[in-house]
Amino acid sequence: MLHVLPAPLRGVIGASLLALNTLFWCCPLFAVTLLKVCLPFPAAQRACAAVMNVVHEGWISCNKVWMKGLGRTRWHVEGLDTLDYQHSYLVTSNHQSWVDILVLQYLMNRRVRPLKFFLKQELIWVPVIGLCWWALGFPFMKRYSKAYLARHPEKKGQDLLTTQRTCARFRGTSVGIFNFIEGTRFTPAKHAEQQSPYRYLLKPKAGGIAFVLDAMGDQLHRIVNVTIHYPAGNPGFWALLSGEVSEVVVRFQALPIPAAFLGRNYDQDSEYRQAFQQWVNELWEAKDAELAELHDRYAASTPR
């Protein structure tokens, strides 16, 4: 198998297979997207969306093939069997590496509907893949600094409007919506800059998932809380392409949505906002403790 080849060669092969796989699936994706634009009728829109899901899942399935062929990753997974393809979920996870995204897709493909990630506005300009994200309906969020909002108060609440418009398109169909609560990847520098109270996590930003609950909470079946741990250390994307991710630990926890959080407005209801932030903080405290336990449990498999 390919895992016997030198790591640099495997990296070149992995990058080539990822690029070819993406280009291959772009053709049917863009064709269906054009058809969807030209046929703005509900039945046609639903049919096109179903075909686009098949394309999305096909792309992920092909990625799984080269990921399996290039490496010999040991997977330790718990809780995945509690998920159901027929239901809608709001999924969140700790964020340590770009590898996280492919790990989640690898495990959750065809377990839940293809995940729609919240992306930074700038990522739409990534060649080819940015256009694919747009075609698949991924929500692009433009972040504004507090200083900018002070000068342009009319921009306040734009993220909520973007979330609401995106979620409105998912009404009446099962969907998986994903948001990294931390908003960015964990690094020691970011951790120190934030003065994060957690050992293995950055401070959570509750607004993103709260806006999704505001927009479609009654449609969501569960909130899926995912914890990812790499016993050998957080890998770079090249390590994934090279088959050098030796071990991955992933735990899934499907949480009921508190009834008190439904039908509320995070942006305007200060009591709800405070209660929701407290709930997320408690979730993050438990996740930090879980990561500490995973670091201890899998320490023996970490290279010395």
C-alpha positions as CSV (number, residue, x, y, z in Angstrom):
1,M,0.0,0.0,0.0
2,L,1.0,3.7,-0.3
3,H,1.8,4.0,3.4
4,V,5.2,2.3,2.7
5,L,6.4,5.2,0.5
6,P,8.5,8.0,1.9
7,A,6.4,10.7,3.6
8,P,7.4,13.5,1.2
9,L,6.3,11.4,-1.8
10,R,3.0,10.5,0.0
11,G,2.4,14.2,0.6
12,V,2.7,15.0,-3.1
13,I,0.4,12.1,-3.9
14,G,-2.1,13.2,-1.3
15,A,-2.1,16.8,-2.5
16,S,-2.5,15.6,-6.1
17,L,-5.4,13.2,-5.2
18,L,-7.2,15.9,-3.2
19,A,-6.8,18.4,-6.1
20,L,-8.0,15.9,-8.7
21,N,-10.9,14.7,-6.6
22,T,-12.0,18.3,-6.1
23,L,-11.7,19.2,-9.8
24,F,-13.6,16.0,-10.7
25,W,-16.6,16.7,-8.5
26,C,-16.6,20.4,-9.4
27,C,-18.0,19.6,-12.8
28,P,-21.3,18.1,-11.7
29,L,-21.6,20.5,-8.8
30,F,-21.3,23.6,-11.0
31,A,-23.7,22.1,-13.6
32,V,-26.3,21.5,-11.0
33,T,-25.7,25.0,-9.5
34,L,-26.4,26.6,-12.9
35,L,-29.5,24.5,-13.2
36,K,-30.6,25.6,-9.8
37,V,-30.2,29.2,-10.7
38,C,-32.1,28.8,-13.9
39,L,-35.0,26.9,-12.4
40,P,-36.2,28.8,-9.3
41,F,-39.1,26.5,-8.7
42,P,-39.5,24.7,-5.3
43,A,-39.6,21.2,-6.8
44,A,-36.5,21.9,-9.0
45,Q,-34.7,23.6,-6.1
46,R,-35.3,20.5,-3.9
47,A,-34.2,18.1,-6.6
48,C,-31.0,20.2,-7.2
49,A,-30.2,20.3,-3.5
50,A,-30.6,16.6,-3.2
51,V,-28.2,16.0,-6.2
52,M,-25.7,18.5,-4.6
53,N,-25.8,16.5,-1.4
54,V,-24.9,13.4,-3.3
55,V,-22.0,15.3,-5.0
56,H,-20.8,16.6,-1.6
57,E,-20.9,13.1,-0.1
58,G,-19.1,11.7,-3.1
59,W,-16.3,14.2,-2.8
60,I,-15.9,13.3,0.9
61,S,-16.0,9.5,0.2
62,C,-13.2,9.8,-2.4
63,N,-11.1,11.8,0.1
64,K,-11.6,9.0,2.6
65,V,-10.1,6.5,0.1
66,W,-6.8,8.4,-0.3
67,M,-6.7,9.1,3.4
68,K,-7.0,5.4,4.2
69,G,-4.5,4.5,1.5
70,L,-1.7,7.0,2.5
71,G,-1.7,6.4,6.2
72,R,-2.4,4.0,9.0
73,T,-4.4,6.2,11.4
74,R,-5.7,4.6,14.5
75,W,-9.2,5.9,15.2
76,H,-10.7,6.0,18.7
77,V,-14.4,7.1,18.2
78,E,-17.2,7.2,20.7
79,G,-20.9,8.3,20.4
80,L,-21.1,8.4,16.6
81,D,-23.8,5.7,16.5
82,T,-26.2,8.1,18.3
83,L,-26.6,10.2,15.2
84,D,-29.3,9.8,12.6
85,Y,-29.2,10.8,8.9
86,Q,-32.8,11.8,8.9
87,H,-32.5,14.5,11.5
88,S,-31.0,18.0,11.6
89,Y,-28.1,18.8,13.9
90,L,-26.2,21.8,15.0
91,V,-22.6,20.5,15.4
92,T,-19.7,22.2,17.2
93,S,-16.2,21.2,18.2
94,N,-12.9,22.4,19.6
95,H,-10.6,23.6,16.9
96,Q,-6.9,22.8,16.7
97,S,-6.0,22.3,13.1
98,W,-7.3,22.4,9.5
99,V,-7.2,18.6,9.8
100,D,-10.2,18.9,12.1
101,I,-12.5,19.6,9.1
102,L,-11.5,16.5,7.2
103,V,-11.6,14.4,10.4
104,L,-15.2,15.5,11.0
105,Q,-16.2,14.9,7.3
106,Y,-14.4,11.5,7.4
107,L,-16.4,10.3,10.4
108,M,-19.7,12.0,9.8
109,N,-20.2,11.4,6.1
110,R,-23.5,9.8,5.5
111,R,-24.1,9.6,9.2
112,V,-25.6,13.1,9.1
113,R,-26.4,15.4,6.2
114,P,-23.3,17.1,4.7
115,L,-22.1,19.7,7.2
116,K,-22.4,23.4,6.3
117,F,-19.5,25.2,7.9
118,F,-19.6,28.9,8.9
119,L,-16.6,30.4,7.0
120,K,-14.8,33.7,7.0
121,Q,-15.7,35.9,4.1
122,E,-12.1,36.0,2.8
123,L,-12.2,32.2,2.2
124,I,-14.6,32.6,-0.7
125,W,-11.6,33.7,-2.8
126,V,-9.7,30.4,-2.3
127,P,-9.3,29.0,-5.8
128,V,-11.9,26.5,-6.9
129,I,-12.8,25.3,-3.4
130,G,-14.2,28.8,-2.4
131,L,-16.6,28.6,-5.3
132,C,-17.6,25.1,-4.3
133,W,-18.3,26.3,-0.8
134,W,-20.5,29.1,-2.2
135,A,-22.3,26.7,-4.5
136,L,-23.0,24.3,-1.6
137,G,-24.6,27.1,0.4
138,F,-22.0,27.5,3.1
139,P,-22.6,30.7,5.1
140,F,-19.8,33.2,4.7
141,M,-19.5,35.6,7.7
142,K,-17.8,39.0,7.6
143,R,-16.3,39.8,11.0
144,Y,-16.1,43.4,12.2
145,S,-13.9,44.7,14.9
146,K,-15.4,46.6,17.9
147,A,-13.6,49.8,16.6
148,Y,-15.1,49.4,13.2
149,L,-18.6,48.9,14.6
150,A,-18.2,52.0,16.7
151,R,-17.6,54.0,13.5
152,H,-20.2,52.1,11.5
153,P,-23.0,51.0,13.9
154,E,-25.3,50.2,10.9
155,K,-23.1,47.1,10.4
156,K,-24.0,45.7,13.8
157,G,-26.1,42.5,13.5
158,Q,-25.0,41.6,10.0
159,D,-23.8,38.2,11.2
160,L,-27.3,37.5,12.6
161,L,-28.9,38.5,9.3
162,T,-26.5,36.3,7.3
163,T,-27.2,33.4,9.6
164,Q,-31.0,33.9,9.3
165,R,-30.9,34.1,5.5
166,T,-28.8,30.9,5.4
167,C,-30.9,29.0,7.8
168,A,-34.1,30.1,6.0
169,R,-32.8,28.1,2.9
170,F,-32.7,24.9,5.1
171,R,-36.3,25.1,6.2
172,G,-38.2,21.9,5.5
173,T,-35.1,19.7,4.9
174,S,-32.6,17.8,7.1
175,V,-29.3,19.6,7.5
176,G,-26.1,19.5,9.4
177,I,-24.9,23.0,10.5
178,F,-21.4,23.3,11.9
179,N,-19.7,26.1,13.8
180,F,-16.4,26.2,15.7
181,I,-17.3,28.0,18.9
182,E,-13.7,29.2,19.4
183,G,-13.9,31.0,16.1
184,T,-10.2,30.2,15.3
185,R,-7.6,27.4,15.7
186,F,-6.0,26.9,19.1
187,T,-2.4,28.0,19.3
188,P,-0.3,28.7,22.4
189,A,0.1,32.3,21.3
190,K,-3.6,32.9,20.9
191,H,-4.2,31.1,24.2
192,A,-1.8,33.4,26.0
193,E,-3.1,36.5,24.3
194,Q,-6.7,35.7,25.3
195,Q,-5.6,34.8,28.8
196,S,-8.0,31.8,28.4
197,P,-9.2,30.3,31.6
198,Y,-9.1,26.9,29.9
199,R,-6.0,24.7,29.6
200,Y,-6.6,23.2,26.2
201,L,-9.2,25.6,24.7
202,L,-9.7,29.2,23.6
203,K,-12.6,31.2,25.0
204,P,-15.9,30.2,23.4
205,K,-17.9,32.7,21.3
206,A,-21.6,31.8,22.0
207,G,-23.1,34.1,19.4
208,G,-22.6,31.9,16.4
209,I,-24.6,28.9,17.6
210,A,-27.1,31.1,19.4
211,F,-28.0,32.8,16.1
212,V,-28.6,29.4,14.5
213,L,-30.9,28.4,17.4
214,D,-32.7,31.7,17.0
215,A,-33.2,31.0,13.3
216,M,-34.1,27.3,13.3
217,G,-34.1,25.9,16.8
218,D,-37.4,24.2,16.4
219,Q,-36.1,22.3,13.4
220,L,-32.9,21.0,15.1
221,H,-33.0,17.6,16.7
222,R,-29.9,17.9,18.9
223,I,-26.7,19.9,19.4
224,V,-23.7,17.6,18.7
225,N,-20.8,18.5,21.0
226,V,-17.6,17.0,19.5
227,T,-14.2,16.7,21.2
228,I,-11.1,16.1,19.0
229,H,-7.7,15.1,20.4
230,Y,-4.5,14.2,18.6
231,P,-2.3,12.2,21.0
232,A,0.9,12.9,18.9
233,G,0.2,16.7,18.9
234,N,-1.9,18.9,16.6
235,P,-1.0,18.0,13.0
236,G,-0.6,20.4,10.1
237,F,-2.5,19.8,6.9
238,W,0.7,18.5,5.2
239,A,0.9,15.8,7.9
240,L,-2.6,14.6,6.8
241,L,-1.7,14.7,3.1
242,S,1.5,12.7,3.9
243,G,-0.4,10.1,6.0
244,E,1.5,11.1,9.1
245,V,-1.5,11.5,11.4
246,S,-1.0,8.4,13.5
247,E,-3.8,8.6,16.0
248,V,-7.1,10.5,16.3
249,V,-9.5,10.5,19.3
250,V,-13.0,11.8,18.6
251,R,-16.0,11.8,21.0
252,F,-19.5,12.7,20.0
253,Q,-22.1,13.9,22.5
254,A,-25.7,14.5,21.3
255,L,-27.2,17.1,23.6
256,P,-30.9,18.0,23.9
257,I,-31.6,21.7,23.1
258,P,-32.8,23.3,26.4
259,A,-36.4,24.4,25.9
260,A,-35.6,27.7,27.5
261,F,-33.4,28.6,24.5
262,L,-36.1,28.2,21.9
263,G,-38.0,31.1,20.5
264,R,-35.6,33.7,22.1
265,N,-33.5,36.5,20.5
266,Y,-29.8,36.4,21.5
267,D,-29.1,39.9,20.2
268,Q,-32.0,41.6,22.0
269,D,-32.7,39.5,25.1
270,S,-30.0,40.2,27.7
271,E,-31.4,37.6,30.2
272,Y,-31.3,34.9,27.5
273,R,-27.9,36.0,26.3
274,Q,-26.4,35.7,29.8
275,A,-28.0,32.3,30.4
276,F,-26.8,31.0,27.0
277,Q,-23.2,32.2,27.6
278,Q,-23.2,30.5,31.0
279,W,-24.4,27.3,29.4
280,V,-21.7,27.4,26.8
281,N,-19.0,28.2,29.4
282,E,-20.1,25.1,31.4
283,L,-19.9,23.1,28.2
284,W,-16.4,24.3,27.6
285,E,-15.3,23.6,31.2
286,A,-16.5,20.0,30.8
287,K,-14.7,19.8,27.4
288,D,-11.5,21.1,28.9
289,A,-11.7,18.5,31.7
290,E,-12.4,15.8,29.0
291,L,-9.3,16.9,27.0
292,A,-7.2,16.7,30.1
293,E,-8.4,13.2,30.7
294,L,-7.6,12.3,27.0
295,H,-4.1,13.8,27.3
296,D,-3.5,11.5,30.3
297,R,-5.1,8.4,28.8
298,Y,-3.3,8.6,25.5
299,A,0.0,9.9,26.7
300,A,1.7,6.5,26.2
301,S,1.1,6.7,22.4
302,T,2.7,10.2,22.1
303,P,6.2,10.0,20.6
304,R,9.0,10.8,23.1
